[in-house]
Amino acid sequence: MLINKKPSMKKLFLGIAALTALVIMGCSESKPTEGKFKLSANLKGYGDSVIVMRIDPMTMETLNVDTIPAKDNKLDLVLDLKGVETLYAVSFANGKPNTNVSFNIPAMPGEEVVVEGDSVEFHVTGSEFYKDFENATMALDPAMKKVMALNKECDEKMQKGESEEAIGKYYEEKVAEYQNELSDAALNYIKQYPNQEASAYLITTLGVKMEDGLKLLGKDVQNGRASVLYKGIMENMKKQKMREERADKLEGSEAPDFTLNDINGKPLALNSLRGKYLILDFWGSWCGWCIKGMPKMKEYYAKYKNKLEILGVDCNDSEEKWKAAVEKEQLPWLHVYNPKGNENDPCDLYAVQGYPTKVVIDPNGKITKVIVGEDPAFYEYLDSLLK
């Protein structure tokens, strides 16, 4: 099975990202819902220690992070689990992490796994689930190798100074072809082994074909412990579809009102900011492109501060990281915090599908423009609007 490397491209293809995230794991009702998980790893080139992150596969929240010694490239780990988790292990040598040397696998209660590999690929064996898991992922190996080669090719193009726009277009064209190959391989495996728990794992590789894959799974898998994850996946798909439909109708409509706490903990209502042009900036401290764009944002805020206001809406962050980022980047505009699980989530109201997303609202509360990503077109639009 190929090692999971983080692509350096600005845009990640949803299906491939879902594969590395391991969002869904299947278990039949006969399997334990909690218990010990044992891992033994022999990993060449992993340095003197390994950063082990435990992630909730339903919410993708980090549950725990430990740095564990890895003597002679060997790592042994025993965890008491309350449910299925995703385990992400990153090499840590000479005081620095190396994400190019890493792996992630589902951590299953009551199961044992042996991981062997190097910085190129790894393989797993162990209890029945992990034997099936290896077979399932190997079925995707040809398509995944093409994706990894494409990532390397695009990295090399970027290092040679080719334009990011041209590279991104080339990447999207090629990766769409490979996604089809990946989906076909996954569906074929699920058809052959509908009652394997590992088949549920492949659902995450199917992108828009997830529903087709779910229908193929056996009833024992569908009704087992993975059912809550299916509900989460389907809910996310439904939410994404609603956002896409809403996004097409946003420009020209009245900006939906919402109230969130500002950086001082006081409620701030969107409608209270009418009278100037307003930019809603959906961002997060974790978003590299959001942070990269802040200097330009500050430049334009200073340029047009008599004509516009900016409201930064922080998403998918802890309050501590949000406040630290505002201070570190010295962001002089208004800020509110959007907590996870917010029933009146402005990301739903404004159909946010990527970060950063910038929404321009006129003084009367009408949406005039929505731009996703750190795009020069946003600043060109502001110049045409406010000069």
Secondary structure, DSSP 8 states (H G I E B T S, - for coil): -B------SSS--HHHHHHHHT------TTS-SSEEEEEEEEETT-TTEEEEEEE-TTT--EEEEEEEE-GGGEEEEEEEESS-EEEEEEEEETTEEEEEEEEEEEE-TT-EEEEEE-SSBEEEEESHHHHHHHHHHHHTHHHHHHHHHHHHHHHHHHHTT--HHHHHHHHHHHHHHHHHHHHHHHHHHHHH-TT-HHHHHGGGG-GGGHHHHHHHS-HHHHTSTTHHHHHHHHHHHHHHHHHHHHHHHHTTSB----EEEETTS-EEEGGGGTTSEEEEEEE-TT-HHHHHTHHHHHHHHHHHTTTEEEEEEEES--HHHHHHHHHHHT--SEEEEE-TT-TT-HHHHTT--SSSEEEEE-TTSBEEEEEESS-HHHHHHHHHHH-
